[in-house]
C-alpha cells in the first residue's frame, strides 16, 4: 500500500496499491483522505484495474477551478512517483 501526501488540493492524502498482471502495473484500492467525497469515490472506482500508464495519461493536468492541480492530477503525480 502506498501513501501520497497531496499538495494544493482539499484531499490531504491518497492511499493506493499497485499490482502486476501479465507484466503490466495496475491500480487498485484507491482511497482519498479528504476532498469532495462523491468525486473522489467516483475517481477511485473509475481507475480500479486500469494500468498505471492509462491513469496517468487520463488524469495528469486536470485542474480544479483556478487551482493548478486537482485530486485526479495528484493521483497521477502519485503514480508517476512509484513507476
Secondary structure as a PSIPRED ss2 file (coil, helix, strand):
# PSIPRED VFORMAT (PSIPRED V4.0)

   1 X C   1.000  0.000  0.000
   2 X E   0.000  0.000  1.000
   3 X E   0.000  0.000  1.000
   4 X E   0.000  0.000  1.000
   5 X E   0.000  0.000  1.000
   6 X C   1.000  0.000  0.000
   7 X C   1.000  0.000  0.000
   8 X C   1.000  0.000  0.000
   9 X C   1.000  0.000  0.000
  10 X C   1.000  0.000  0.000
  11 X E   0.000  0.000  1.000
  12 X E   0.000  0.000  1.000
  13 X E   0.000  0.000  1.000
  14 X E   0.000  0.000  1.000
  15 X E   0.000  0.000  1.000
  16 X E   0.000  0.000  1.000
  17 X E   0.000  0.000  1.000
  18 X E   0.000  0.000  1.000
  19 X E   0.000  0.000  1.000
  20 X E   0.000  0.000  1.000
  21 X E   0.000  0.000  1.000
  22 X C   1.000  0.000  0.000
  23 X C   1.000  0.000  0.000
  24 X E   0.000  0.000  1.000
  25 X E   0.000  0.000  1.000
  26 X E   0.000  0.000  1.000
  27 X E   0.000  0.000  1.000
  28 X E   0.000  0.000  1.000
  29 X E   0.000  0.000  1.000
  30 X E   0.000  0.000  1.000
  31 X E   0.000  0.000  1.000
  32 X E   0.000  0.000  1.000
  33 X E   0.000  0.000  1.000
  34 X E   0.000  0.000  1.000
  35 X C   1.000  0.000  0.000
  36 X C   1.000  0.000  0.000
  37 X H   0.000  1.000  0.000
  38 X H   0.000  1.000  0.000
  39 X H   0.000  1.000  0.000
  40 X H   0.000  1.000  0.000
  41 X H   0.000  1.000  0.000
  42 X H   0.000  1.000  0.000
  43 X H   0.000  1.000  0.000
  44 X H   0.000  1.000  0.000
  45 X H   0.000  1.000  0.000
  46 X H   0.000  1.000  0.000
  47 X H   0.000  1.000  0.000
  48 X C   1.000  0.000  0.000
  49 X C   1.000  0.000  0.000
  50 X C   1.000  0.000  0.000
  51 X E   0.000  0.000  1.000
  52 X H   0.000  1.000  0.000
  53 X H   0.000  1.000  0.000
  54 X H   0.000  1.000  0.000
  55 X H   0.000  1.000  0.000
  56 X H   0.000  1.000  0.000
  57 X H   0.000  1.000  0.000
  58 X H   0.000  1.000  0.000
  59 X H   0.000  1.000  0.000
  60 X C   1.000  0.000  0.000
  61 X C   1.000  0.000  0.000
  62 X C   1.000  0.000  0.000
  63 X C   1.000  0.000  0.000
  64 X C   1.000  0.000  0.000
  65 X C   1.000  0.000  0.000
  66 X C   1.000  0.000  0.000
  67 X C   1.000  0.000  0.000
  68 X C   1.000  0.000  0.000
  69 X C   1.000  0.000  0.000
  70 X C   1.000  0.000  0.000
  71 X H   0.000  1.000  0.000
  72 X H   0.000  1.000  0.000
  73 X H   0.000  1.000  0.000
  74 X H   0.000  1.000  0.000
  75 X H   0.000  1.000  0.000
  76 X H   0.000  1.000  0.000
  77 X H   0.000  1.000  0.000
  78 X H   0.000  1.000  0.000
  79 X H   0.000  1.000  0.000
  80 X H   0.000  1.000  0.000
  81 X H   0.000  1.000  0.000
  82 X H   0.000  1.000  0.000
  83 X C   1.000  0.000  0.000
